[in-house]
Amino acid sequence: MTVLVASDLDRTLIYSAAALGLTVPDPEAPRLLCVEIHEGRPLSFMTETAAGLLAELTENPAVVFVPTTTRTRKQYQRINLPGRPARYAICANGGQLLVDGVPDRDWRRTVAARLAEECAPLEEVHAHLLAVADPAWLRKARVAEELFVYLVVERALVPEEWLKALAEWSEARGWTVSLQGRKIYAVPRPLTKSAAMREVARRTDAELTLAAGDSLLDADLLLAADRAWRPGHGELADAQWTAPGVRALAEAGVLAGEEIVREFGRTVGTLAP
């Protein structure tokens, strides 16, 4: 049996220093492995135990491990995960399907056609965000892969009413809004990780799909998988979101990432002949 394992990265599998969420005394903290360097500085981590488990999982010939992220291709390629290099990776929330590190042009054309048919253009949403964002809390505005927009903000200063109004405005135009850490994402509704996961499952003849994620942008991925997990932190946990086939973990922070990889391995192990 071929098992496809699609995992979100940030705050699911890997964690910034600010997102580690360690609550134990320092001498009892787990050893960490840095898996991302940016501008010469360590940026993202996983526990050494999680790293070992992931390496073991990816070496299993029955497993197709697919890193699945809202990051752009350039941001994703800064990450150096342990284990066998992933042949497939999903970036830009499903807008980019990488095959051996190279964007799949057929997939990109498929995505572009659907976005053009089903939602308002990127330029309209980008212009609206720039017009309504308050310079008092806006730090950066970025367009990712010519597919979606995100803002880097001072989260504590962003009014809840503003976020609600933006979500309603976006919903009417076929877009969704998600707040993750210091970033506010505006993403076309048809741009989904689940669609890209299904495409990889089709290409690899996967008979079982496993997934994990922490944010609202991961909900469709978890729903599309046969079995899925979410950590005890993030947008989904805050909303107490769950669904059939989705297990809500008690662990939060980097230890949740470790438990997710452990659950992937346990599930694959139960399928061994």
Short mmCIF file of the C-alpha atoms (twelve columns), coordinates in Angstrom:
data_MODEL
# 
_entry.id   MODEL 
# 
loop_
_atom_site.group_PDB 
_atom_site.id 
_atom_site.type_symbol 
_atom_site.label_atom_id 
_atom_site.label_alt_id 
_atom_site.label_comp_id 
_atom_site.label_asym_id 
_atom_site.label_seq_id 
_atom_site.Cartn_x 
_atom_site.Cartn_y 
_atom_site.Cartn_z 
_atom_site.pdbx_PDB_model_num 
ATOM 1   C CA . MET A 1   0.000   0.000  0.000   1 
ATOM 2   C CA . THR A 2   1.265   3.469  -0.922  1 
ATOM 3   C CA . VAL A 3   0.597   6.031  1.820   1 
ATOM 4   C CA . LEU A 4   0.698   9.752  1.061   1 
ATOM 5   C CA . VAL A 5   1.623   11.897 4.070   1 
ATOM 6   C CA . ALA A 6   0.869   15.600 3.521   1 
ATOM 7   C CA . SER A 7   1.929   17.835 6.382   1 
ATOM 8   C CA . ASP A 8   1.722   21.567 6.838   1 
ATOM 9   C CA . LEU A 9   5.068   22.999 7.940   1 
ATOM 10  C CA . ASP A 10  5.002   26.182 10.046  1 
ATOM 11  C CA . ARG A 11  3.525   25.626 13.513  1 
ATOM 12  C CA . THR A 12  2.665   22.046 12.553  1 
ATOM 13  C CA . LEU A 13  5.935   20.311 11.736  1 
ATOM 14  C CA . ILE A 14  8.479   23.123 12.244  1 
ATOM 15  C CA . TYR A 15  8.525   26.024 14.704  1 
ATOM 16  C CA . SER A 16  10.144  29.426 15.041  1 
ATOM 17  C CA . ALA A 17  11.735  30.299 18.379  1 
ATOM 18  C CA . ALA A 18  8.663   32.384 19.250  1 
ATOM 19  C CA . ALA A 19  6.311   29.473 18.486  1 
ATOM 20  C CA . LEU A 20  8.112   26.685 20.378  1 
ATOM 21  C CA . GLY A 21  5.629   26.876 23.241  1 
ATOM 22  C CA . LEU A 22  7.891   25.154 25.750  1 
ATOM 23  C CA . THR A 23  6.448   25.121 29.272  1 
ATOM 24  C CA . VAL A 24  8.890   22.794 31.028  1 
ATOM 25  C CA . PRO A 25  11.880  24.089 33.016  1 
ATOM 26  C CA . ASP A 26  14.847  24.893 30.789  1 
ATOM 27  C CA . PRO A 27  16.950  21.910 31.937  1 
ATOM 28  C CA . GLU A 28  14.099  19.602 30.905  1 
ATOM 29  C CA . ALA A 29  13.513  21.154 27.469  1 
ATOM 30  C CA . PRO A 30  13.956  18.834 24.485  1 
ATOM 31  C CA . ARG A 31  17.021  19.138 22.275  1 
ATOM 32  C CA . LEU A 32  16.214  21.021 19.092  1 
ATOM 33  C CA . LEU A 33  17.410  20.682 15.512  1 
ATOM 34  C CA . CYS A 34  17.529  23.787 13.319  1 
ATOM 35  C CA . VAL A 35  15.898  23.049 9.949   1 
ATOM 36  C CA . GLU A 36  15.851  26.543 8.431   1 
ATOM 37  C CA . ILE A 37  18.452  29.288 8.100   1 
ATOM 38  C CA . HIS A 38  17.468  32.743 6.845   1 
ATOM 39  C CA . GLU A 39  20.012  35.494 6.226   1 
ATOM 40  C CA . GLY A 40  22.577  33.529 8.184   1 
ATOM 41  C CA . ARG A 41  20.397  33.070 11.260  1 
ATOM 42  C CA . PRO A 42  18.522  30.023 12.614  1 
ATOM 43  C CA . LEU A 43  14.812  30.425 12.006  1 
ATOM 44  C CA . SER A 44  12.872  27.164 12.360  1 
ATOM 45  C CA . PHE A 45  13.275  24.100 14.544  1 
ATOM 46  C CA . MET A 46  11.925  20.680 15.384  1 
ATOM 47  C CA . THR A 47  12.865  18.425 18.262  1 
ATOM 48  C CA . GLU A 48  15.673  15.967 17.618  1 
ATOM 49  C CA . THR A 49  13.216  13.187 18.377  1 
ATOM 50  C CA . ALA A 50  10.805  14.498 15.720  1 
ATOM 51  C CA . ALA A 51  13.693  14.771 13.268  1 
ATOM 52  C CA . GLY A 52  14.640  11.143 13.814  1 
ATOM 53  C CA . LEU A 53  11.064  9.988  13.429  1 
ATOM 54  C CA . LEU A 54  10.640  11.992 10.224  1 
ATOM 55  C CA . ALA A 55  13.843  10.570 8.756   1 
ATOM 56  C CA . GLU A 56  12.600  7.061  9.514   1 
ATOM 57  C CA . LEU A 57  9.195   7.819  7.986   1 
ATOM 58  C CA . THR A 58  10.599  9.231  4.739   1 
ATOM 59  C CA . GLU A 59  12.954  6.269  4.254   1 
ATOM 60  C CA . ASN A 60  9.956   3.916  4.158   1 
ATOM 61  C CA . PRO A 61  9.479   2.984  0.468   1 
ATOM 62  C CA . ALA A 62  5.707   2.778  0.952   1 
ATOM 63  C CA . VAL A 63  5.490   6.438  2.066   1 
ATOM 64  C CA . VAL A 64  5.211   9.484  -0.184  1 
ATOM 65  C CA . PHE A 65  5.975   12.405 2.122   1 
ATOM 66  C CA . VAL A 66  4.690   15.739 0.776   1 
ATOM 67  C CA . PRO A 67  5.606   18.987 2.577   1 
ATOM 68  C CA . THR A 68  2.524   21.193 2.215   1 
ATOM 69  C CA . THR A 69  2.729   24.910 2.896   1 
ATOM 70  C CA . THR A 70  1.398   28.393 2.241   1 
ATOM 71  C CA . ARG A 71  5.003   29.517 1.815   1 
ATOM 72  C CA . THR A 72  6.277   30.570 -1.588  1 
ATOM 73  C CA . ARG A 73  8.663   28.253 -3.397  1 
ATOM 74  C CA . LYS A 74  11.627  30.449 -2.421  1 
ATOM 75  C CA . GLN A 75  10.614  30.439 1.252   1 
ATOM 76  C CA . TYR A 76  10.042  26.676 1.219   1 
ATOM 77  C CA . GLN A 77  13.440  25.956 -0.292  1 
ATOM 78  C CA . ARG A 78  15.169  27.495 2.746   1 
ATOM 79  C CA . ILE A 79  13.958  24.514 4.781   1 
ATOM 80  C CA . ASN A 80  16.214  21.475 5.137   1 
ATOM 81  C CA . LEU A 81  14.116  18.674 6.574   1 
ATOM 82  C CA . PRO A 82  15.747  15.449 7.794   1 
ATOM 83  C CA . GLY A 83  15.329  12.243 5.845   1 
ATOM 84  C CA . ARG A 84  14.977  11.458 2.174   1 
ATOM 85  C CA . PRO A 85  14.314  14.561 0.023   1 
ATOM 86  C CA . ALA A 86  10.644  14.881 -0.885  1 
ATOM 87  C CA . ARG A 87  9.981   14.363 -4.577  1 
ATOM 88  C CA . TYR A 88  6.712   16.310 -4.362  1 
ATOM 89  C CA . ALA A 89  6.049   19.503 -2.419  1 
ATOM 90  C CA . ILE A 90  2.988   21.738 -2.321  1 
ATOM 91  C CA . CYS A 91  3.674   25.476 -1.982  1 
ATOM 92  C CA . ALA A 92  1.661   28.702 -2.152  1 
ATOM 93  C CA . ASN A 93  -1.349  27.000 -0.520  1 
ATOM 94  C CA . GLY A 94  -1.676  24.600 -3.434  1 
ATOM 95  C CA . GLY A 95  -0.838  27.060 -6.201  1 
ATOM 96  C CA . GLN A 96  2.568   25.518 -6.838  1 
ATOM 97  C CA . LEU A 97  3.241   21.805 -7.174  1 
ATOM 98  C CA . LEU A 98  6.963   21.102 -7.135  1 
ATOM 99  C CA . VAL A 99  8.312   17.920 -8.676  1 
ATOM 100 C CA . ASP A 100 11.951  17.360 -7.735  1 
ATOM 101 C CA . GLY A 101 12.079  21.056 -6.838  1 
ATOM 102 C CA . VAL A 102 10.739  22.271 -10.208 1 
ATOM 103 C CA . PRO A 103 7.267   23.890 -10.569 1 
ATOM 104 C CA . ASP A 104 4.832   21.744 -12.535 1 
ATOM 105 C CA . ARG A 105 3.581   23.944 -15.384 1 
ATOM 106 C CA . ASP A 106 0.484   21.894 -16.129 1 
ATOM 107 C CA . TRP A 107 -0.672  22.214 -12.516 1 
ATOM 108 C CA . ARG A 108 -0.053  25.964 -12.506 1 
ATOM 109 C CA . ARG A 109 -2.157  26.381 -15.668 1 
ATOM 110 C CA . THR A 110 -4.958  24.345 -14.108 1 
ATOM 111 C CA . VAL A 111 -4.923  26.544 -11.002 1 
ATOM 112 C CA . ALA A 112 -4.819  29.793 -13.003 1 
ATOM 113 C CA . ALA A 113 -7.840  28.788 -15.071 1 
ATOM 114 C CA . ARG A 114 -9.906  27.971 -11.996 1 
ATOM 115 C CA . LEU A 115 -9.013  31.215 -10.211 1 
ATOM 116 C CA . ALA A 116 -9.908  33.286 -13.256 1 
ATOM 117 C CA . GLU A 117 -13.310 31.619 -13.428 1 
ATOM 118 C CA . GLU A 118 -14.319 31.553 -9.759  1 
ATOM 119 C CA . CYS A 119 -13.031 34.611 -7.881  1 
ATOM 120 C CA . ALA A 120 -12.150 38.300 -8.029  1 
ATOM 121 C CA . PRO A 121 -8.738  39.144 -9.488  1 
ATOM 122 C CA . LEU A 122 -5.648  39.445 -7.352  1 
ATOM 123 C CA . GLU A 123 -5.163  43.095 -8.283  1 
ATOM 124 C CA . GLU A 124 -8.539  44.074 -6.818  1 
ATOM 125 C CA . VAL A 125 -7.890  42.371 -3.496  1 
ATOM 126 C CA . HIS A 126 -4.334  43.689 -3.222  1 
ATOM 127 C CA . ALA A 127 -5.487  47.249 -3.853  1 
ATOM 128 C CA . HIS A 128 -8.262  46.923 -1.278  1 
ATOM 129 C CA . LEU A 129 -5.899  45.642 1.399   1 
ATOM 130 C CA . LEU A 130 -3.488  48.506 0.845   1 
ATOM 131 C CA . ALA A 131 -6.357  50.991 0.994   1 
ATOM 132 C CA . VAL A 132 -7.891  49.762 4.258   1 
ATOM 133 C CA . ALA A 133 -4.813  48.669 6.246   1 
ATOM 134 C CA . ASP A 134 -3.708  51.113 8.937   1 
ATOM 135 C CA . PRO A 135 -0.027  52.187 8.734   1 
ATOM 136 C CA . ALA A 136 -0.027  52.180 12.546  1 
ATOM 137 C CA . TRP A 137 0.049   48.378 12.534  1 
ATOM 138 C CA . LEU A 138 0.951   47.406 8.949   1 
ATOM 139 C CA . ARG A 139 4.604   46.459 8.556   1 
ATOM 140 C CA . LYS A 140 4.718   44.807 5.114   1 
ATOM 141 C CA . ALA A 141 2.383   43.865 2.271   1 
ATOM 142 C CA . ARG A 142 3.402   41.065 -0.066  1 
ATOM 143 C CA . VAL A 143 2.028   39.314 -3.155  1 
ATOM 144 C CA . ALA A 144 2.989   35.632 -3.159  1 
ATOM 145 C CA . GLU A 145 3.615   33.825 -6.447  1 
ATOM 146 C CA . GLU A 146 1.089   36.155 -8.157  1 
ATOM 147 C CA . LEU A 147 -1.579  34.068 -6.410  1 
ATOM 148 C CA . PHE A 148 -2.482  35.602 -3.037  1 
ATOM 149 C CA . VAL A 149 -1.682  38.479 -0.684  1 
ATOM 150 C CA . TYR A 150 -0.448  38.625 2.873   1 
ATOM 151 C CA . LEU A 151 0.214   41.392 5.354   1 
ATOM 152 C CA . VAL A 152 2.811   41.394 8.118   1 
ATOM 153 C CA . VAL A 153 1.292   43.255 11.059  1 
ATOM 154 C CA . GLU A 154 1.616   44.140 14.712  1 
ATOM 155 C CA . ARG A 155 -1.032  41.643 15.707  1 
ATOM 156 C CA . ALA A 156 -1.983  43.203 19.047  1 
ATOM 157 C CA . LEU A 157 -2.904  46.449 17.296  1 
ATOM 158 C CA . VAL A 158 -5.157  44.978 14.589  1 
ATOM 159 C CA . PRO A 159 -8.840  45.563 15.511  1 
ATOM 160 C CA . GLU A 160 -11.070 42.492 15.517  1 
ATOM 161 C CA . GLU A 161 -13.727 44.555 13.733  1 
ATOM 162 C CA . TRP A 162 -11.295 45.258 10.900  1 
ATOM 163 C CA . LEU A 163 -10.541 41.559 10.463  1 
ATOM 164 C CA . LYS A 164 -14.241 40.704 10.457  1 
ATOM 165 C CA . ALA A 165 -15.004 43.378 7.851   1 
ATOM 166 C CA . LEU A 166 -12.126 42.162 5.667   1 
ATOM 167 C CA . ALA A 167 -13.342 38.580 5.908   1 
ATOM 168 C CA . GLU A 168 -16.856 39.584 4.847   1 
ATOM 169 C CA . TRP A 169 -15.569 41.719 1.961   1 
ATOM 170 C CA . SER A 170 -13.326 38.873 0.800   1 
ATOM 171 C CA . GLU A 171 -16.002 36.205 1.141   1 
ATOM 172 C CA . ALA A 172 -18.254 38.089 -1.270  1 
ATOM 173 C CA . ARG A 173 -15.457 37.978 -3.860  1 
ATOM 174 C CA . GLY A 174 -14.508 34.333 -3.520  1 
ATOM 175 C CA . TRP A 175 -11.550 34.869 -1.198  1 
ATOM 176 C CA . THR A 176 -10.822 33.759 2.384   1 
ATOM 177 C CA . VAL A 177 -8.928  35.473 5.211   1 
ATOM 178 C CA . SER A 178 -6.687  33.748 7.759   1 
ATOM 179 C CA . LEU A 179 -4.661  35.201 10.650  1 
ATOM 180 C CA . GLN A 180 -1.494  33.234 11.436  1 
ATOM 181 C CA . GLY A 181 0.924   34.741 13.907  1 
ATOM 182 C CA . ARG A 182 1.891   38.170 12.576  1 
ATOM 183 C CA . LYS A 183 0.544   37.479 9.090   1 
ATOM 184 C CA . ILE A 184 -2.910  38.103 7.631   1 
ATOM 185 C CA . TYR A 185 -3.515  36.048 4.499   1 
ATOM 186 C CA . ALA A 186 -6.062  36.788 1.787   1 
ATOM 187 C CA . VAL A 187 -6.317  33.693 -0.402  1 
ATOM 188 C CA . PRO A 188 -8.657  32.796 -3.295  1 
ATOM 189 C CA . ARG A 189 -11.126 30.187 -2.076  1 
ATOM 190 C CA . PRO A 190 -10.361 27.738 -4.938  1 
ATOM 191 C CA . LEU A 191 -6.636  27.854 -4.055  1 
ATOM 192 C CA . THR A 192 -6.411  24.848 -1.734  1 
ATOM 193 C CA . LYS A 193 -3.844  22.433 -0.425  1 
ATOM 194 C CA . SER A 194 -6.377  19.607 -0.748  1 
ATOM 195 C CA . ALA A 195 -6.646  19.920 -4.528  1 
ATOM 196 C CA . ALA A 196 -2.878  19.673 -4.890  1 
ATOM 197 C CA . MET A 197 -2.768  16.734 -2.464  1 
ATOM 198 C CA . ARG A 198 -5.364  14.881 -4.534  1 
ATOM 199 C CA . GLU A 199 -3.258  15.468 -7.650  1 
ATOM 200 C CA . VAL A 200 -0.176  13.984 -5.987  1 
ATOM 201 C CA . ALA A 201 -2.261  11.055 -4.727  1 
ATOM 202 C CA . ARG A 202 -3.449  10.466 -8.303  1 
ATOM 203 C CA . ARG A 203 0.078   10.556 -9.701  1 
ATOM 204 C CA . THR A 204 1.477   8.209  -7.058  1 
ATOM 205 C CA . ASP A 205 -1.500  5.822  -6.867  1 
ATOM 206 C CA . ALA A 206 -1.710  6.436  -3.130  1 
ATOM 207 C CA . GLU A 207 -4.298  4.260  -1.422  1 
ATOM 208 C CA . LEU A 208 -4.300  6.104  1.901   1 
ATOM 209 C CA . THR A 209 -3.757  9.795  2.691   1 
ATOM 210 C CA . LEU A 210 -2.633  11.222 6.041   1 
ATOM 211 C CA . ALA A 211 -2.447  14.945 6.836   1 
ATOM 212 C CA . ALA A 212 -1.767  17.472 9.588   1 
ATOM 213 C CA . GLY A 213 -2.214  21.222 9.944   1 
ATOM 214 C CA . ASP A 214 -2.993  23.970 12.440  1 
ATOM 215 C CA . SER A 215 -4.667  26.856 10.568  1 
ATOM 216 C CA . LEU A 216 -7.944  27.571 8.818   1 
ATOM 217 C CA . LEU A 217 -6.062  27.293 5.527   1 
ATOM 218 C CA . ASP A 218 -5.357  23.651 6.478   1 
ATOM 219 C CA . ALA A 219 -8.966  22.676 7.167   1 
ATOM 220 C CA . ASP A 220 -9.655  21.554 3.597   1 
ATOM 221 C CA . LEU A 221 -6.467  19.439 3.642   1 
ATOM 222 C CA . LEU A 222 -7.514  17.675 6.843   1 
ATOM 223 C CA . LEU A 223 -11.018 17.069 5.528   1 
ATOM 224 C CA . ALA A 224 -9.677  15.610 2.282   1 
ATOM 225 C CA . ALA A 225 -7.346  13.117 4.005   1 
ATOM 226 C CA . ASP A 226 -8.385  9.677  5.164   1 
ATOM 227 C CA . ARG A 227 -6.856  10.365 8.590   1 
ATOM 228 C CA . ALA A 228 -5.651  13.679 9.961   1 
ATOM 229 C CA . TRP A 229 -4.334  15.431 13.052  1 
ATOM 230 C CA . ARG A 230 -4.273  18.985 14.338  1 
ATOM 231 C CA . PRO A 231 -2.138  20.322 17.220  1 
ATOM 232 C CA . GLY A 232 -3.480  21.833 20.426  1 
ATOM 233 C CA . HIS A 233 -2.654  25.353 19.221  1 
ATOM 234 C CA . GLY A 234 -3.472  27.512 16.199  1 
ATOM 235 C CA . GLU A 235 -6.614  28.777 14.521  1 
ATOM 236 C CA . LEU A 236 -8.279  25.360 14.371  1 
ATOM 237 C CA . ALA A 237 -7.653  24.687 18.055  1 
ATOM 238 C CA . ASP A 238 -8.839  28.187 19.014  1 
ATOM 239 C CA . ALA A 239 -12.081 27.516 17.140  1 
ATOM 240 C CA . GLN A 240 -12.301 24.001 18.670  1 
ATOM 241 C CA . TRP A 241 -12.620 22.754 15.111  1 
ATOM 242 C CA . THR A 242 -12.813 19.062 14.435  1 
ATOM 243 C CA . ALA A 243 -14.313 16.678 11.914  1 
ATOM 244 C CA . PRO A 244 -14.713 12.942 11.336  1 
ATOM 245 C CA . GLY A 245 -11.302 11.402 10.779  1 
ATOM 246 C CA . VAL A 246 -9.498  14.359 12.384  1 
ATOM 247 C CA . ARG A 247 -7.861  13.867 15.775  1 
ATOM 248 C CA . ALA A 248 -7.285  16.915 17.988  1 
ATOM 249 C CA . LEU A 249 -4.033  16.507 19.894  1 
ATOM 250 C CA . ALA A 250 -3.561  17.796 23.422  1 
ATOM 251 C CA . GLU A 251 0.071   18.724 22.780  1 
ATOM 252 C CA . ALA A 252 0.907   22.275 21.716  1 
ATOM 253 C CA . GLY A 253 4.022   23.944 20.353  1 
ATOM 254 C CA . VAL A 254 7.044   22.032 19.114  1 
ATOM 255 C CA . LEU A 255 6.047   18.963 21.136  1 
ATOM 256 C CA . ALA A 256 2.855   18.790 19.061  1 
ATOM 257 C CA . GLY A 257 5.052   18.594 15.965  1 
ATOM 258 C CA . GLU A 258 6.856   15.645 17.504  1 
ATOM 259 C CA . GLU A 259 3.585   13.901 18.320  1 
ATOM 260 C CA . ILE A 260 2.258   14.462 14.785  1 
ATOM 261 C CA . VAL A 261 5.276   12.730 13.225  1 
ATOM 262 C CA . ARG A 262 4.913   9.951  15.780  1 
ATOM 263 C CA . GLU A 263 1.244   9.497  14.789  1 
ATOM 264 C CA . PHE A 264 2.196   9.359  11.107  1 
ATOM 265 C CA . GLY A 265 4.721   6.620  11.883  1 
ATOM 266 C CA . ARG A 266 2.329   4.670  14.079  1 
ATOM 267 C CA . THR A 267 -0.345  4.716  11.401  1 
ATOM 268 C CA . VAL A 268 2.026   3.582  8.667   1 
ATOM 269 C CA . GLY A 269 3.378   0.910  11.028  1 
ATOM 270 C CA . THR A 270 -0.066  -0.589 11.556  1 
ATOM 271 C CA . LEU A 271 -0.332  -1.164 7.805   1 
ATOM 272 C CA . ALA A 272 2.884   -3.212 7.587   1 
ATOM 273 C CA . PRO A 273 2.325   -6.804 6.453   1 
# 
